[in-house]
Amino acid sequence: MTSRVDLDAFVKAYDIRGLVGSQLTPEVVEAIGAAFVDVIEASGQDVVIGHDMRDSSPGFAEAFAKGVQRRGGNAVSIGLCSTDESYFASGHFNAPAAMFTASHNPASYNGIKLSRAGARAISINTGLAAVRDLATKFLETGIPELEPGSFRTLDVLPNYARYLRGLVDLSSIRNLKIVVDAGNGMAGLTVPAVLGTAAGLPALPLEIVPLYFDLDGNFPNHEANPLEPANLRDLQRVVVAQQADLGLAFDGDADRCFVIDELGNPMNPSAVAAVVASREVERASQNGEQGIHVIHNLITSRIVPETISALGATPIRTRVGHSLIKDEMAASNAVFGGEHSAHYYFRDFWGADNGMLAAMHLIAQFGSQAKPLSTFANKYNPYAQSGEINSTVSDIPAAFKRIEQAFQSNEHDNLDGLTVSSSVGEDFWWFNVRPSNTEPLLRLNVESNTIQQMELIRDEVLSLIRT
C-alpha cells in the first residue's frame, strides 16, 4: 500500500504517458496491470506484454506482468518489439496487450499503450478511466490476491514479418536503395526482419542503408520524433549523399513512418495516405468488394478524399485521434484510414495503425514504376498546405469568437474544433482550428489550391488567434 498517487496527471485520452520515477514507478505499473485484468475481465486469459528499448521499459514490463498474474491473468512476454508488433500479437492471438513505450518522447518518459483482444483500442471513455480508478484504489488498499496466473515468453517477430510480407508483395519491384533512420528506436529491430533477411525470409530487391539502428532509449543522435524537421536532417543528408531512391524515418516505437524523396525533401504524409488508399481500394475492388470505405481525418489534404472518390470508394471524414479512427474503422469496415500525423490504419491489420505496412505499400507502388520519388509524389501533392501551426492562447473561446465573426460569410463546421471553407470553381481554401487536449494551445491547419491564397488565409487566421 502507498499514499495516493495522482494517476490523472499521466493517464491520457488514448494511453498512459508520464515521467519515470516521479509518476511511473514499478509499484504504480503493477497496480495498473492488476486493474487492467479486472476491467477487461482477463482473469484466466493470456495478456501480451511488450516493450521498447528505453532503460525503464523491461522493469516496467516485468512489474505489469506481476500485476496481471496477481489477478489471475497469464502474462505472455514478447520482449523487445515495436508498437505495431504488439498490435500484431494482440490480433493474431486474439489477446489483450500492453506495450511499454513513450513513442517519440524524451528518455525521461515512458508509458503504456493498452489494447483489448484483437488489437481493439482502449481510450479514456472505453475503459482507460476505469483502469486508472481501480489502479488508484489498489495503490491505496493493496491488490487482492487470486490464484496467480502463469508467465511465459514468446518471440513473435518472425511471424510479424511474415504476415506483413503476405500483405504486400515486394519481390517483383525494381531495385531500390533506401536509407532508414531508426532514431535508435524499435525500427532498428523490425526493419531488418521485415525488409531484410533477419527473420529468415527471402531477400528483397532492396538495399537498406541503416542509420542509427542501435537500440538506445537515451537517443544519443537525435530524438526519435520525425515530426520535428531537425530530426530529419541526418536522413536527408545521407539520402542525397548515397544517391538513394528514398529515405524512411521511424519514431521511437516505430508505429509512424515519414518519407524523404531522392532530393532530400519530405513527402507529405497526406500524399502517402493517398497512395496507400488507392492501393487498398483497388485491391478490394479487384476482390469484388462493393461499398468500400476509407477514413481520413479532417486535416488531411483534400487530395486524399479526392483520390478515394475517384476510385469509386466512399471517404469518411473524422475527427483527429487514434482511438476515434480505430473505432470508426471497425464501425464502417473501412479498408484503410489515414491521418496527416503519419498514422496509417489497415483493416487487414485488425484496424490498427502500422507505419511499416504503410512504408511497404509506398515502396511497392513507387517501385513498380520508373520515375524518381519527387516526380512520382507530385501527383499526390497538388495543393498548398501550411502544416500544423501551434499558438499559445490564454483565452481560447475569445479566439474562436474572433475567427467566427471574421469568417461569418463562409461555410463553418464543428466536427473537431472549427473548420471554415470556401470553394469557387476550381479555387478553394479551408482551415481548421482546434484546441489541444492537454495544453493551452490552438492548432491551425490551412490548405488552398494556390500558395498565395494559403498564405493569405494562414496569416489572417494567425493574427486573429494571436491578438
C-alpha positions, 0 to 999 in steps of 0.5 A: 500500500502507498499514499495516493498517487495522482494517476490523472496527471499521466493517464491520457485520452488514448494511453498512459504517458508520464515521467519515470520515477516521479509518476511511473514507478514499478509499484504504480505499473503493477497496480495498473496491470492488476486493474487492467485484468479486472476491467477487461475481465482477463482473469484466466486469459493470456495478456501480451506484454511488450516493450521498447528499448528505453532503460525503464521499459523491461522493469516496467514490463516485468512489474505489469506482468506481476500485476496481471498474474496477481489477478489471475491473468497469464502474462505472455512476454514478447520482449523487445518489439515495436508498437505495431508488433504488439498490435500484431500479437494482440490480433493474431492471438486474439489477446489483450496487450500492453506495450511499454513505450513513450513513442517519440518522447524524451528518455525521461518518459515512458508509458503504456499503450493498452489494447483489448483482444484483437488489437481493439483500442482502449481510450479514456471513455472505453475503459482507460478511466476505469483502469486508472480508478481501480489502479488508484484504489489498489495503490491505496488498499493493496491488490487482492490476491487470486490464484496467480496466473502463469508467465511465459515468453514468446518471440513473435517477430518472425511471424510479424514479418511474415504476415506483413510480407503476405500483405504486400508483395515486394519481390517483383519491384525494381531495385531500390536503395533506401536509407532508414533512420531508426532514431535508435528506436524499435525500427532498428529491430523490425526493419531488418526482419521485415525488409531484410533477411533477419527473420529468415525470409527471402531477400528483397530487391532492396538495399537498406542503408541503416542509420542509427539502428542501435537500440538506445532509449537515451537517443544519443543522435537525435530524438526519435520524433520525425515530426520535428524537421531537425530530426530529419536532417541526418536522413536527408543528408545521407539520402542525397549523399548515397544517391538513394531512391528514398529515405524512411524515418521511424519514431521511437516505437516505430508505429509512424513512418515519414518519407524523404524523396531522392532530393532530400525533401519530405513527402507529405504524409497526406500524399502517402495516405493517398497512395496507400488508399488507392492501393487498398481500394483497388485491391478490394475492388479487384476482390469484388468488394462493393461499398468500400470505405476509407477514413481520413481525418479532417486535416488531411489534404483534400487530395486524399478524399479526392483520390478515394472518390475517384476510385469509386470508394466512399471517404469518411471524414473524422475527427483527429485521434487514434482511438476515434479512427480505430473505432470508426474503422471497425464501425464502417469496415473501412479498408484503410484510414489515414491521418496527416500525423503519419498514422496509417490504419489497415483493416487487414491489420485488425484496424490498427495503425502500422507505419511499416505496412504503410512504408511497404505499400509506398515502396511497392507502388513507387517501385513498380514504376520508373520515375524518381520519388519527387516526380512520382509524389507530385501527383499526390501533392497538388495543393498548398498546405501550411502544416500544423501551426501551434499558438499559445492562447490564454483565452481560447473561446475569445479566439474562436469568437474572433475567427467566427465573426471574421469568417461569418460569410463562409461555410463553418463546421464543428466536427473537431474544433472549427473548420471554415471553407470556401470553394469557387470553381476550381479555387478553394481554401479551408482551415481548421482550428482546434484546441489541444487536449492537454495544453493551452494551445490552438492548432491551425491547419490551412490548405488552398489550391494556390500558395498565395491564397494559403498564405493569405488565409494562414496569416489572417487566421494567425493574427486573429488567434494571436491578438 
